[in-house]
């Protein structure tokens, strides 16, 4: 005779499989790259991540500066460019019309105090060479402004020096920026991202390689879970008929 444990397992199995399946589907097209521990741009500590989510004709990117407010020193630690490669062959050309972005704009005064900034989200030029893509703040309509500074939500930067607190690079994007890239024909949820490079500072050349730290769940896992659900449903139907 089935025990109470057996009945519990039978009743809860579908829910557990659905939870596992939804978790797999939710993460299938998302990968995150980050700088290595202890990475430097010259004499400046840098710490950044980029989370990519691919979809049909789109890529969403959350680009984050992970330095704390206490670690923010100069603009040499600010993110200014991002380069990456997609797995698809891509023969088209992209421009700023294919990208939009949002974030929190802030100004930093001479004492390192943070106040709300203002401006248009018209920097971070978007371009490509085949399957290699670049988001570039340097040389954009915002010039050397709207680099991404660390210390998300901070009200002050106690150790900031002139390049951060002299107003010449206001407004900054504080903590992170979210980019929405569209019109990317051929890109799907199966598209993978490689070759991620972060750039830091307001002069060209501050490049630091990104390292993959989350791996997309294999589609086989989703197929297996769906198969388990189908088999369970068939067993329940057979059991109902037998009764």
C-alpha atoms as one frame of an Amber mdcrd trajectory, in Angstrom:
protein
   0.000   0.000   0.000   1.363   3.456  -0.875   2.659   5.334   2.127   2.007
   8.982   2.952   5.510   9.732   1.668   4.612   8.149  -1.684   1.437  10.219
  -1.959   3.412  13.357  -1.071   5.989  12.605  -3.772   3.265  11.962  -6.355
   1.448  15.186  -5.542   4.530  17.381  -5.423   6.547  15.957  -8.345   4.774
  18.012 -11.060   5.277  21.230  -9.110   8.951  20.479  -8.504   9.510  19.672
 -12.166   7.763  22.870 -13.246   9.896  24.938 -10.872  13.066  23.338 -12.205
  11.911  23.786 -15.798  11.013  27.446 -15.356  14.381  28.088 -13.742  16.153
  26.433 -16.665  14.200  28.374 -19.272  14.729  31.683 -17.469  18.520  31.332
 -17.498  18.984  29.620 -20.858  19.875  32.753 -22.836  21.752  34.692 -20.151
  25.513  34.798 -19.595  27.613  37.014 -17.368  31.228  38.076 -17.826  33.373
  39.848 -15.259  36.883  41.114 -14.769  39.294  38.889 -12.894  39.867  39.415
  -9.184  42.551  42.038  -8.697  42.286  43.413 -12.255  43.953  46.777 -12.834
  43.881  49.597 -15.361  47.310  51.071 -14.843  47.398  51.913 -11.133  43.600
  51.819 -10.709  41.651  48.870  -9.364  38.829  47.833 -11.687  35.874  45.544
 -11.090  33.125  45.155 -13.675  30.521  42.738 -14.975  28.348  42.499 -18.084
  25.205  40.367 -18.115  24.013  39.498 -21.637  20.531  38.236 -22.459  19.931
  37.254 -26.078  16.532  37.017 -27.727  15.000  37.137 -31.184  16.871  39.982
 -32.866  17.863  41.529 -29.540  20.584  41.658 -26.917  20.040  43.202 -23.494
  23.124  44.095 -21.474  23.444  45.178 -17.861  26.910  46.725 -17.600  27.978
  47.252 -13.989  30.906  48.874 -12.192  31.294  46.822  -9.016  33.718  49.106
  -7.186  32.416  50.318  -3.835  32.154  54.033  -3.069  35.265  53.756  -0.903
  37.191  52.188  -3.808  36.311  54.914  -6.323  39.436  56.987  -6.886  39.768
  58.360 -10.409  38.039  57.979 -13.769  40.651  55.326 -14.542  38.306  52.952
 -12.717  35.225  53.979 -14.729  33.852  51.774 -17.515  33.986  53.582 -20.841
  33.642  50.889 -23.548  32.479  47.297 -23.992  33.431  44.927 -26.819  31.999
  41.474 -27.495  31.533  38.838 -30.203  28.403  36.849 -31.052  28.354  33.222
 -32.208  26.193  33.988 -35.262  27.547  35.131 -38.587  26.371  38.738 -38.867
  26.736  40.651 -42.126  24.673  43.743 -41.345  25.724  47.089 -39.918  24.440
  48.610 -36.688  24.354  52.187 -35.440  23.020  54.218 -32.530  19.512  53.706
 -33.919  19.881  50.056 -32.847  20.631  50.863 -29.207  18.989  52.588 -26.293
  20.125  52.725 -22.693  19.109  53.904 -19.263  20.821  54.469 -15.939  21.166
  56.837 -13.001  22.943  60.086 -13.871  24.864  61.770 -11.051  27.199  64.736
 -10.548  30.090  64.728  -8.073  31.167  67.985  -6.399  34.619  69.019  -5.196
  34.096  67.311  -1.845  33.040  64.036  -3.404  29.347  64.541  -2.642  26.873
  63.011  -5.076  23.864  64.888  -6.421  21.346  64.041  -9.125  22.658  64.653
 -12.617  20.823  65.463 -15.806  21.314  64.920 -19.498  20.266  62.869 -22.492
  21.070  59.226 -23.024  22.793  59.891 -26.325  26.319  58.612 -25.653  27.666
  55.074 -25.915  27.952  54.704 -29.692  27.032  51.271 -31.059  28.980  49.812
 -33.987  30.188  46.519 -35.384  32.606  44.794 -37.693  30.874  41.589 -38.729
  30.058  39.642 -35.582  32.232  41.870 -33.377  30.314  44.620 -31.577  31.353
  47.712 -29.622  29.551  50.027 -27.221  31.799  53.062 -26.898  31.357  56.085
 -24.680  34.654  57.718 -25.665  34.168  59.742 -28.821  30.371  59.656 -28.556
  28.068  62.676 -28.358  28.705  62.718 -24.597  32.476  62.751 -25.042  34.132
  61.666 -21.803  30.961  62.080 -19.776  28.558  59.266 -18.832  31.292  56.793
 -18.013  30.067  54.246 -15.467  31.388  54.964 -11.983  31.218  52.494  -9.096
  29.421  52.855  -5.802  25.830  52.182  -6.837  23.519  54.316  -4.704  26.381
  56.109  -2.950  25.888  59.651  -1.650  29.603  60.435  -1.577  33.011  59.240
  -2.749  35.397  59.876   0.145  38.582  59.003  -1.751  37.785  60.538  -5.147
  40.391  62.763  -6.782  40.122  65.575  -9.319  39.130  63.537 -12.357  35.992
  62.417 -10.516  35.149  65.413  -8.336  36.183  68.412 -10.441  33.024  68.375
 -12.595  34.820  67.785 -15.881  33.216  64.362 -16.398  29.736  65.036 -15.012
  27.296  63.453 -15.326  28.375  59.918 -14.556  26.263  56.810 -14.876  26.299
  55.503 -11.319  26.683  51.803 -10.681  25.340  50.393 -13.929  23.665  51.042
 -17.254  21.160  48.866 -19.079  21.441  48.647 -22.862  18.760  47.368 -25.245
  20.121  46.417 -28.667  17.589  45.735 -31.424  17.349  44.960 -35.136  19.999
  42.248 -34.893  18.818  39.882 -37.604  19.676  36.252 -36.971  20.265  36.558
 -33.243  18.141  34.208 -31.123  17.994  32.925 -27.581  20.566  30.325 -28.644
  23.148  32.954 -29.619  26.207  32.861 -27.385  28.552  35.682 -26.400  32.347
  35.439 -26.384  35.398  37.671 -26.494  34.171  40.215 -23.943  36.534  43.116
 -23.240  35.924  46.027 -20.888  37.592  49.417 -21.344  38.259  51.789 -18.466
  39.198  55.449 -18.175  38.894  58.366 -20.548  41.891  57.540 -22.744  41.931
  54.707 -25.301  43.771  51.543 -24.356  42.519  50.729 -20.863  41.312  47.294
 -21.944  40.696  44.401 -19.537  39.471  40.962 -20.606  36.181  39.612 -19.294
  35.818  36.051 -18.025  32.693  33.920 -18.276  31.294  33.201 -14.830  27.844
  31.812 -15.596  27.160  29.179 -18.226  23.793  28.893 -20.024  21.803  25.847
 -19.002  21.920  23.209 -21.767  18.698  22.819 -23.706  18.888  19.103 -23.049
  17.962  19.810 -19.430  14.733  21.481 -20.501  13.922  18.600 -22.819  14.552
  16.082 -20.038  12.269  17.900 -17.621   9.528  18.179 -20.222   9.866  14.465
 -20.885   9.512  13.724 -17.174   6.359  15.820 -16.989   4.876  14.037 -20.014
   5.687  10.613 -18.573   4.167  11.552 -15.227   0.981  12.820 -16.899   0.694
   9.555 -18.881   1.117   7.516 -15.686  -1.621   9.494 -13.941  -4.014   8.963
 -16.860  -3.303   5.234 -16.898  -3.833   5.042 -13.140  -7.169   6.897 -13.397
  -8.428   4.489 -16.086  -7.389   1.476 -14.009  -9.427   2.770 -11.094
